């Protein structure tokens, strides 16, 4: 499931299950490329949820998560941040990171 999430609802939305929190902007080229990879992963793995977090619409994200650039991604399990990274990643590398975050 993909959901656009505001800073105010972030904790409630991501508190259960596995979530990829994608901090992005609409005009960011690397964000659009990463979005294609994330969309494929979400399509193939329905147990993974995607929270799209537009930092221009909800600027509180930048301070809370110390976001220096986009895209920035948090891999979260039941509300706990397991891994994070900034910049784009290929599908294979991202799937490996997701597996580590989900299963230890």
TAHU-V103261 format. One record per residue. N is the residue number from 1. RES is the residue in one letter. SS is DSSP state (hx for helix, st for strand, lp for the rest). PHI is phi in whole degrees, -180 to 180 (999 if undefined). PSI is psi in degrees with one decimal (NA if undefined). Layout:
N&RES&SS&PHI&PSI ; N&RES&SS&PHI&PSI
//
This chain:
1&X&lp&999&135.4 ; 2&X&st&-110&134.9 ; 3&X&st&-142&133.7 ; 4&X&st&-80&128.8 ; 5&X&lp&-126&136.7 ; 6&X&lp&-93&165.5 ; 7&X&lp&-61&-34.8 ; 8&X&lp&-67&-30.7 ; 9&X&lp&-104&-0.2 ; 10&X&hx&-55&-51.3 ; 11&X&hx&-62&-41.9 ; 12&X&hx&-64&-43.1 ; 13&X&hx&-67&-42.8 ; 14&X&hx&-94&8.5 ; 15&X&lp&-73&-21.3 ; 16&X&lp&-130&137.7 ; 17&X&lp&91&-175.7 ; 18&X&st&-98&128.7 ; 19&X&st&-129&139.3 ; 20&X&st&-104&116.9 ; 21&X&st&-99&112.6 ; 22&X&st&-104&105.0 ; 23&X&st&-89&116.9 ; 24&X&st&-147&176.2 ; 25&X&lp&-134&158.6 ; 26&X&lp&-67&-27.8 ; 27&X&lp&-101&10.6 ; 28&X&lp&-89&116.5 ; 29&X&hx&-60&-51.4 ; 30&X&hx&-60&-31.2 ; 31&X&hx&-64&-41.2 ; 32&X&hx&-67&-38.7 ; 33&X&hx&-67&-43.1 ; 34&X&hx&-65&-36.1 ; 35&X&hx&-59&-37.6 ; 36&X&hx&-63&-43.4 ; 37&X&hx&-65&-46.0 ; 38&X&hx&-62&-40.0 ; 39&X&hx&-61&-40.9 ; 40&X&hx&-64&-44.4 ; 41&X&hx&-63&-44.6 ; 42&X&hx&-63&-40.7 ; 43&X&hx&-62&-42.7 ; 44&X&hx&-81&-14.6 ; 45&X&lp&-134&80.4 ; 46&X&lp&-64&-12.0 ; 47&X&lp&-79&-9.4 ; 48&X&st&-98&133.7 ; 49&X&st&-108&149.3 ; 50&X&st&-122&121.2 ; 51&X&st&-103&111.7 ; 52&X&st&-88&120.4 ; 53&X&st&-122&101.5 ; 54&X&st&-81&111.6 ; 55&X&lp&-73&-15.5 ; 56&X&lp&-80&-32.5 ; 57&X&lp&-84&-27.6 ; 58&X&lp&-132&77.6 ; 59&X&lp&-65&-14.4 ; 60&X&hx&-61&-24.0 ; 61&X&hx&-59&-39.3 ; 62&X&hx&-63&-41.2 ; 63&X&hx&-74&-46.0 ; 64&X&hx&-60&-43.2 ; 65&X&lp&-107&11.9 ; 66&X&lp&50&51.4 ; 67&X&lp&-81&118.9 ; 68&X&lp&-98&-22.0 ; 69&X&lp&-163&168.7 ; 70&X&lp&-120&148.6 ; 71&X&lp&-79&148.3 ; 72&X&st&-122&135.9 ; 73&X&st&-128&135.4 ; 74&X&st&-113&134.9 ; 75&X&st&-104&119.2 ; 76&X&st&-126&138.2 ; 77&X&st&-123&118.5 ; 78&X&lp&50&45.8 ; 79&X&lp&84&-5.2 ; 80&X&st&-103&130.2 ; 81&X&st&-73&121.4 ; 82&X&st&-99&-35.0 ; 83&X&st&-153&157.4 ; 84&X&st&-149&155.9 ; 85&X&st&-160&161.0 ; 86&X&st&-120&149.2 ; 87&X&lp&91&174.5 ; 88&X&lp&-78&160.6 ; 89&X&lp&-145&151.1 ; 90&X&lp&-79&164.1 ; 91&X&hx&-59&-47.0 ; 92&X&hx&-60&-46.4 ; 93&X&hx&-64&-42.2 ; 94&X&hx&-66&-41.0 ; 95&X&hx&-64&-36.4 ; 96&X&hx&-65&-43.0 ; 97&X&hx&-64&-40.6 ; 98&X&hx&-63&-44.9 ; 99&X&hx&-60&-44.1 ; 100&X&hx&-62&-40.8 ; 101&X&hx&-70&-36.2 ; 102&X&hx&-77&-40.5 ; 103&X&hx&-116&0.0 ; 104&X&lp&83&NA
//
